[in-house]
Every structure is written in structure tokens, then in C-alpha cells.
């Protein structure tokens, strides 16, 4: 790993989104249920209907990714503000 977290971020050696995957029995069960529902719709909808369902799923995924990015940026800004406050307190100390 790089000397600092900033270097690691810069050189792509660490990604803030990595390591946050949920691995649990509950999550696996939900994913199985999602796949079962998709299989049901694939079997019972006309091809164009299933294609539209997949498009809807893709749009939900894009919206979720946009929201995650906004939350990440907000959290990063909050962390920077906290650090600035800590550093200012040390200087004023």
C-alpha cells in the first residue's frame, strides 16, 4: 500500500466503494428471491415486456449509484470539515 491514504486514492490502489459488500444469509436470501422473480417475469412476459423490466432495473441501478455517489461526496466533505476544525483547534491551541 502507498505511504498515505491520499496516495492510495490517487493511484487507484484503494477504492472507497470496495470492501463494503454485504455478505450475510439474509442478503443471499434476498438475492435468491430477486432472481426467482426475474425468472418468473422472463418466463411469463413477452420478450419486449421483459426487456422493459430489465431497462427499469437498470434505471434503478443508475439512480442508486448516483445517490451513493452523492452520499459519498457529502461524507467526504464532512470528514474534511471535521479535519479542518481539528487542525484549526490545534493551531489555536
C-alpha positions in Angstrom: 0.0 0.0 0.0 1.1 3.6 -0.5 2.5 5.8 2.2 -0.8 7.6 2.7 -4.4 7.1 2.0 -4.4 10.1 -0.4 -1.7 8.4 -2.5 -3.6 5.2 -2.5 -6.7 7.0 -3.7 -4.7 8.9 -6.3 -3.1 5.8 -7.7 -6.2 3.7 -7.6 -4.9 1.3 -5.1 -7.9 1.7 -2.9 -11.5 2.5 -3.7 -13.9 3.8 -1.1 -16.6 1.6 -2.5 -14.5 -1.6 -2.1 -15.0 -3.8 0.9 -18.5 -2.7 1.5 -20.3 -5.6 0.0 -22.8 -7.2 2.3 -22.3 -10.9 2.8 -25.0 -12.4 5.0 -27.5 -15.1 4.9 -30.2 -12.5 4.7 -28.6 -10.8 1.7 -28.2 -14.2 -0.1 -31.8 -15.0 0.5 -32.9 -11.6 -0.9 -30.7 -12.1 -4.0 -32.3 -15.6 -4.5 -35.7 -14.1 -4.2 -34.8 -11.4 -6.7 -33.5 -13.9 -9.2 -36.7 -16.1 -8.7 -38.8 -13.0 -9.5 -36.8 -12.2 -12.6 -37.0 -15.8 -13.8 -40.8 -15.6 -13.3 -41.1 -12.5 -15.3 -38.8 -13.8 -18.0 -40.9 -16.9 -18.4 -44.3 -15.1 -18.3 -43.8 -11.7 -20.0 -43.4 -11.3 -23.8 -39.8 -10.6 -24.8 -40.4 -6.8 -25.1 -42.1 -6.7 -21.7 -39.1 -8.5 -20.1 -36.7 -6.1 -21.9 -38.6 -3.2 -20.4 -38.4 -4.7 -17.0 -34.6 -5.1 -17.4 -34.4 -1.4 -18.5 -36.4 -0.4 -15.4 -33.9 -2.4 -13.3 -31.0 -0.7 -15.0 -32.5 2.7 -14.3 -33.0 1.9 -10.7 -29.3 0.8 -10.5 -28.2 4.0 -12.1 -30.3 6.1 -9.7 -28.9 4.1 -6.8 -25.3 4.7 -8.0 -26.0 8.4 -8.3 -27.3 8.5 -4.8 -24.4 6.6 -3.4 -22.0 9.0 -5.1 -23.8 12.0 -3.6 -23.7 10.4 -0.2 -20.0 9.6 -0.6 -19.2 13.2 -1.6 -21.2 14.5 1.3 -19.4 12.2 3.8 -16.1 13.1 2.3 -16.8 16.8 2.7 -18.0 16.3 6.3 -14.8 14.5 7.0 -12.7 17.3 5.5 -14.6 19.9 7.5 -14.0 17.9 10.7 -10.3 17.6 9.9 -10.1 21.4 9.2 -11.8 22.1 12.6 -9.4 19.7 14.4 -6.4 21.4 12.7 -7.6 24.9 13.5 -8.1 23.9 17.1 -4.5 22.5 17.2 -3.2 25.8 15.7 -5.2 28.0 18.1 -4.4 25.5 20.8 
